[in-house]
């Protein structure tokens, strides 16, 4: 049984898998296709990704891929903590340009489901953070797009000051949402 909490943006959700512990440690099913289908999510994951960030304030995003390589993502943290953000990039959607954010951490043992049609990003809020995520389409650099993390029209309230984040060149130079053809309607 999964605890699913909608984030108020067309299919984006926080998911809390059950965790069973004793004096030895714990056990948890972090992915179960049948349980997800029962919860209303039928996903065919084809690739697992793992990122490590040594410092607090590493910001990755906002990223998405165009069709035919658009991705659903299931994001979790096995060590440390992140502030995870999803942004609705479906033009014509009543929540277009709106965002939702939440802490995802090893301690909370929660996950975020990011559907196709959403940009995704996160900032580490603890040192030595490891993030794993499953995707429904392989990485395609030719179809990957980015949106500025500090786009004022989106207005994300990141828990780390913009002057204190560590960004890749790609993320630092990303365009604003208004200048990106998202491919989602």
N, C-alpha and C positions, 0 to 999 in steps of 0.2 A: 504494500500500500504506500502510495506517495502522497505527500502533503504538497498540493499545488496552489500557489497564490498568484493570481493574475496581476500584472503590473499596470493594467489600464490602457495598454497600447496594443490592440489587435493581435493577441496571441503570445506576446512576450510574457514570461512567467518566471517566478521564483519556484524552484522545486527543492523539496527537502526529503532526500531518501532516508529510510530508517537506518539507524546505527545501533548495533548490539555490542555492549561492552561488558567486560569482566576484568578480573585482576590481571589477565594476560594482555589485554589491549581491547581491540574492537574488530567487528566485521560489518561491512555494508555493501549492498548492491548499488553501485553508483550508476549503472545502466541496466535496464531490463526492458526489452522491446515490448513484451506483453503488458507490463504494468503501465508503460507510457501510452500504449494504444488504448488501454482501458481508461486512462486519464484524458484521452482525446487527442493524443499526439502520435501520429504514425510517421516515423522517421527512418530513413535508411542511411545510416552513417557509413562513410567510406574512408575516412581518414581521421586519425587522432593526432593532435598537436600538443606540444609541451613547451612552455616558456619559463625561464628563470630570470628573475630580476634581483640583483644584489642589493640595490639601494631602495629606500623609500622615495617616492616621487617619480618613478619611471612610468611614463604615460605612453600607452600604445593605443593608437586609434585617432580618429574614428574610421573604421574600415568596413568595406563591403565588397562583394563581387557582383558583376552584371550577369544576366542570363547569357548563355545557358549554364553558367557556372555559379549561379546564385546559391548561397549556403544558408541552411539552418545551422545553428551552433548550440551546443550544450556545454556550458562553461562551469568549471569548478576549480577550487583551490585546495591543494593538498598540503601546502605549507605557507604560512603567512596570511596576508589579507590584501584585498583589493577593493576599490570602489569601482563598481562595474556600471556602465551606462549603455543604454540602448536608445536610439533615436529613430523615430518613424520617418522614412524617406520615401513613402508611397505618395506621390503627388495626387491630390484629389481626396486623400484620406482626411477624415475630420481631425485626426491627430497628427497630420503632417508637420514635421519640424519640432514636435514635442518630444520630450525625453523622460526617461525614468532611470533612477539610479539607486543602488543599494550596495551595502557591504556584503561581499562574498568572502568567506574565510574558512580555513581548516577548522577553526573552533566552532563556527556556526554550522558547518557541514551542509551548506546549501549550494544550489546550483542555479544558473540562469539559462533559460531557453530563449534564444535570440532567433526569431523566424526570418525567413527571406523577406526583404523589403525594409530591413532595419540596418542602420549602421551601428557598429559596436566598438567600444573602447573601454579601457580601464586604466587606473593609476594605482600603483602599489602604495599601500598605507603602512606597510611593515617592511623591514629589511628581509632579505632572503625569502622571497615569495616565489612559489611555483604554481603555475596555472596550467591546467589541462583542459582541452576542449575538443569535442567531436564535431565533425562537419559532414554535411550531406553531399558535398561536391569537392573534388580535389582543388588544391590551390592552383589558380591560373593567373600569373602575374599580368598577362595582357588584359584581363578582365577585372583586375583589382582596382578599386577606387578609394580615395580618402577624402575626408572632410575635416576642416580645422576643428581642433578640440575646443578652441575658444571663440567659435563663431558667435558673435553677439546676438544674432537673430534666434539662435537656439537657446543660448543662455544657461549652459550647464553650470551648476554650482559644485565645482570640483572641491574636494577637501584639502587639496594642496594648491598653494598659490601658483599662478601661471609662471611667475619668475623663478619658482623652485622646482619645476618639472624637468625631467630629462627626456628629450624627444629625439627620434631619428630625423634625419634630414627630410625624408619623405613626409613625415607628419608635421614638421615645422613649416614646410612649404605647401601644405595641402590647401586647396581652395575652400571658399565658403560654400555652404549648401546651395545658395541661390545660383552659384556658378557651376554646379555639377549636374550633369544629366544622369539621373539615378537609374533610369530604365524601369522604374516601378510605378504603376498607376493604381 
